[in-house]
């Protein structure tokens, strides 16, 4: 395993060097910032963004921000519960209980809407893993340890069948649970490499994040799309996202046109790639943690021709 050593802004210590409570608070804050950064990223096909509610009738940007804020202390608690622990069934049980408390807090501020249930699972596991002494702060190690934690069964799982479980049974996909147990391959092998490759090419951060999202969409069997729109919606998402990437990405005129076309189609179908959005948040979180950042910078930009478009 790699020895972790990062220089951080203004001489700040990396998260691994902080006391447990401070490290846990930092990981919770980074999780919140990752969720807000994902929500504010514009323009995203079918998803809530700065333009409006996307394909949703019950969500908007302010609700997403409030939900992220409500979740933050629970992600911090998961990290604190995992400090200096090894993956085990007992740790998994503690994290599951805290995750369910986070879901209840989310539902209170969102008035019953599922804003971030999948993200609680993803970011909770990643933050918990980052807090263990075994994982250090290497993205691959964090994701791998998260996969080990996720492999333990949750003995107290509610008997209600989730949308993801319905889709998994109908379409034979693994969903968020499978993604986690495999060590988040769509973050480590897809989203994170694209994000960093685009940054290496000095594109605007907005474009780097959009292309990371699109690269995930092109590969992921997104259960949110399957639940709302079936295989046709998933196929449209994969083909549309792949087309944007093939033209050079969201930073090129041809890519922007294909992105707009996909957005229009998603609005017509009433679908959105929520699973991909959760993994983008996980990508931004792991990127910040591995680089030793104490803050995920917000992106205030929008593609110029989309600034006046409002979707409510």
SULBEL-V64444 format. One record per residue. N is the residue number from 1. SS is DSSP state (~ for helix, > for strand, _ for the rest). BURIAL is I if it has 16 or more other ideal C-beta (glycine too) atoms within 10 Angstrom, else O. Layout:
n=N ss=SS burial=BURIAL
n=N ss=SS burial=BURIAL
This chain:
n=1 ss=_ burial=O
n=2 ss=_ burial=O
n=3 ss=_ burial=O
n=4 ss=_ burial=I
n=5 ss=_ burial=O
n=6 ss=_ burial=I
n=7 ss=_ burial=O
n=8 ss=_ burial=O
n=9 ss=~ burial=O
n=10 ss=~ burial=O
n=11 ss=~ burial=O
n=12 ss=_ burial=O
n=13 ss=_ burial=O
n=14 ss=_ burial=I
n=15 ss=~ burial=I
n=16 ss=~ burial=I
n=17 ss=~ burial=O
n=18 ss=_ burial=I
n=19 ss=_ burial=O
n=20 ss=~ burial=O
n=21 ss=~ burial=O
n=22 ss=~ burial=O
n=23 ss=~ burial=I
n=24 ss=~ burial=I
n=25 ss=~ burial=I
n=26 ss=~ burial=I
n=27 ss=~ burial=I
n=28 ss=~ burial=I
n=29 ss=~ burial=I
n=30 ss=~ burial=I
n=31 ss=~ burial=I
n=32 ss=~ burial=I
n=33 ss=~ burial=I
n=34 ss=~ burial=I
n=35 ss=~ burial=I
n=36 ss=~ burial=I
n=37 ss=~ burial=I
n=38 ss=~ burial=I
n=39 ss=~ burial=I
n=40 ss=~ burial=I
n=41 ss=_ burial=I
n=42 ss=_ burial=I
n=43 ss=_ burial=I
n=44 ss=_ burial=I
n=45 ss=_ burial=I
n=46 ss=_ burial=I
n=47 ss=_ burial=I
n=48 ss=_ burial=I
n=49 ss=> burial=I
n=50 ss=_ burial=I
n=51 ss=_ burial=I
n=52 ss=> burial=O
n=53 ss=_ burial=I
n=54 ss=_ burial=I
n=55 ss=_ burial=I
n=56 ss=_ burial=I
n=57 ss=_ burial=O
n=58 ss=_ burial=O
n=59 ss=_ burial=I
n=60 ss=_ burial=I
n=61 ss=~ burial=I
n=62 ss=~ burial=O
n=63 ss=~ burial=I
n=64 ss=~ burial=I
n=65 ss=~ burial=I
n=66 ss=~ burial=O
n=67 ss=~ burial=I
n=68 ss=~ burial=I
n=69 ss=~ burial=O
n=70 ss=~ burial=I
n=71 ss=~ burial=I
n=72 ss=~ burial=I
n=73 ss=~ burial=I
n=74 ss=~ burial=I
n=75 ss=~ burial=I
n=76 ss=~ burial=I
n=77 ss=~ burial=I
n=78 ss=~ burial=I
n=79 ss=~ burial=I
n=80 ss=~ burial=I
n=81 ss=~ burial=I
n=82 ss=~ burial=I
n=83 ss=_ burial=O
n=84 ss=_ burial=O
n=85 ss=_ burial=I
n=86 ss=_ burial=O
n=87 ss=_ burial=I
n=88 ss=_ burial=O
n=89 ss=~ burial=O
n=90 ss=~ burial=O
n=91 ss=~ burial=I
n=92 ss=~ burial=I
n=93 ss=~ burial=O
n=94 ss=~ burial=I
n=95 ss=~ burial=I
n=96 ss=~ burial=I
n=97 ss=~ burial=O
n=98 ss=~ burial=I
n=99 ss=~ burial=I
n=100 ss=~ burial=I
n=101 ss=~ burial=O
n=102 ss=~ burial=I
n=103 ss=~ burial=I
n=104 ss=~ burial=O
n=105 ss=~ burial=I
n=106 ss=~ burial=I
n=107 ss=~ burial=I
n=108 ss=~ burial=O
n=109 ss=~ burial=I
n=110 ss=~ burial=I
n=111 ss=_ burial=O
n=112 ss=_ burial=O
n=113 ss=_ burial=I
n=114 ss=_ burial=I
n=115 ss=_ burial=I
n=116 ss=_ burial=I
n=117 ss=~ burial=I
n=118 ss=~ burial=I
n=119 ss=~ burial=I
n=120 ss=~ burial=I
n=121 ss=~ burial=I
n=122 ss=~ burial=I
n=123 ss=~ burial=I
n=124 ss=~ burial=I
n=125 ss=~ burial=I
n=126 ss=~ burial=I
n=127 ss=~ burial=I
n=128 ss=~ burial=I
n=129 ss=~ burial=I
n=130 ss=~ burial=I
n=131 ss=~ burial=I
n=132 ss=_ burial=I
n=133 ss=_ burial=O
n=134 ss=_ burial=O
n=135 ss=_ burial=I
n=136 ss=_ burial=I
n=137 ss=_ burial=I
n=138 ss=_ burial=I
n=139 ss=~ burial=I
n=140 ss=~ burial=I
n=141 ss=~ burial=I
n=142 ss=~ burial=I
n=143 ss=~ burial=I
n=144 ss=~ burial=I
n=145 ss=~ burial=I
n=146 ss=~ burial=I
n=147 ss=~ burial=I
n=148 ss=~ burial=I
n=149 ss=~ burial=I
n=150 ss=~ burial=I
n=151 ss=~ burial=O
n=152 ss=_ burial=I
n=153 ss=_ burial=O
n=154 ss=_ burial=I
n=155 ss=_ burial=O
n=156 ss=_ burial=O
n=157 ss=_ burial=O
n=158 ss=_ burial=O
n=159 ss=_ burial=O
n=160 ss=_ burial=O
n=161 ss=_ burial=O
n=162 ss=_ burial=I
n=163 ss=~ burial=I
n=164 ss=~ burial=I
n=165 ss=~ burial=O
n=166 ss=~ burial=O
n=167 ss=~ burial=I
n=168 ss=~ burial=I
n=169 ss=~ burial=O
n=170 ss=~ burial=O
n=171 ss=~ burial=O
n=172 ss=_ burial=O
n=173 ss=_ burial=I
n=174 ss=_ burial=O
n=175 ss=~ burial=I
n=176 ss=~ burial=I
n=177 ss=~ burial=I
n=178 ss=~ burial=O
n=179 ss=~ burial=I
n=180 ss=~ burial=I
n=181 ss=~ burial=I
n=182 ss=_ burial=I
n=183 ss=_ burial=I
n=184 ss=_ burial=I
n=185 ss=~ burial=I
n=186 ss=~ burial=I
n=187 ss=~ burial=I
n=188 ss=~ burial=I
n=189 ss=~ burial=O
n=190 ss=~ burial=I
n=191 ss=~ burial=I
n=192 ss=~ burial=I
n=193 ss=~ burial=O
n=194 ss=~ burial=I
n=195 ss=~ burial=I
n=196 ss=~ burial=O
n=197 ss=~ burial=O
n=198 ss=~ burial=I
n=199 ss=~ burial=I
n=200 ss=~ burial=O
n=201 ss=_ burial=O
n=202 ss=_ burial=O
n=203 ss=_ burial=I
n=204 ss=_ burial=O
n=205 ss=~ burial=I
n=206 ss=~ burial=I
n=207 ss=~ burial=I
n=208 ss=~ burial=I
n=209 ss=~ burial=I
n=210 ss=~ burial=I
n=211 ss=~ burial=I
n=212 ss=~ burial=I
n=213 ss=~ burial=I
n=214 ss=~ burial=I
n=215 ss=~ burial=I
n=216 ss=~ burial=I
n=217 ss=~ burial=I
n=218 ss=~ burial=I
n=219 ss=~ burial=I
n=220 ss=_ burial=I
n=221 ss=_ burial=I
n=222 ss=_ burial=I
n=223 ss=~ burial=I
n=224 ss=~ burial=I
n=225 ss=~ burial=I
n=226 ss=~ burial=I
n=227 ss=~ burial=I
n=228 ss=~ burial=I
n=229 ss=~ burial=I
n=230 ss=~ burial=O
n=231 ss=~ burial=O
n=232 ss=~ burial=O
n=233 ss=~ burial=I
n=234 ss=~ burial=I
n=235 ss=~ burial=O
n=236 ss=~ burial=I
n=237 ss=~ burial=I
n=238 ss=~ burial=I
n=239 ss=~ burial=O
n=240 ss=~ burial=I
n=241 ss=~ burial=I
n=242 ss=~ burial=I
n=243 ss=~ burial=I
n=244 ss=~ burial=I
n=245 ss=~ burial=I
n=246 ss=~ burial=O
n=247 ss=_ burial=I
n=248 ss=_ burial=O
n=249 ss=_ burial=I
n=250 ss=_ burial=I
n=251 ss=_ burial=I
n=252 ss=_ burial=O
n=253 ss=~ burial=O
n=254 ss=~ burial=O
n=255 ss=~ burial=I
n=256 ss=~ burial=I
n=257 ss=~ burial=O
n=258 ss=~ burial=I
n=259 ss=~ burial=I
n=260 ss=~ burial=I
n=261 ss=~ burial=O
n=262 ss=~ burial=I
n=263 ss=~ burial=I
n=264 ss=~ burial=O
n=265 ss=~ burial=I
n=266 ss=~ burial=I
n=267 ss=~ burial=I
n=268 ss=~ burial=O
n=269 ss=~ burial=I
n=270 ss=_ burial=O
n=271 ss=_ burial=I
n=272 ss=_ burial=I
n=273 ss=_ burial=I
n=274 ss=~ burial=I
n=275 ss=~ burial=I
n=276 ss=~ burial=I
n=277 ss=~ burial=I
n=278 ss=~ burial=I
n=279 ss=~ burial=I
n=280 ss=~ burial=I
n=281 ss=~ burial=I
n=282 ss=~ burial=I
n=283 ss=~ burial=I
n=284 ss=~ burial=I
n=285 ss=~ burial=I
n=286 ss=~ burial=I
n=287 ss=~ burial=I
n=288 ss=~ burial=I
n=289 ss=~ burial=I
n=290 ss=~ burial=I
n=291 ss=_ burial=O
n=292 ss=_ burial=I
n=293 ss=_ burial=I
n=294 ss=_ burial=I
n=295 ss=_ burial=O
n=296 ss=_ burial=I
n=297 ss=_ burial=O
n=298 ss=_ burial=O
n=299 ss=_ burial=I
n=300 ss=_ burial=O
n=301 ss=_ burial=O
n=302 ss=_ burial=I
n=303 ss=_ burial=I
n=304 ss=~ burial=O
n=305 ss=~ burial=O
n=306 ss=~ burial=I
n=307 ss=_ burial=O
n=308 ss=_ burial=O
n=309 ss=_ burial=O
n=310 ss=_ burial=O
n=311 ss=> burial=O
n=312 ss=_ burial=O
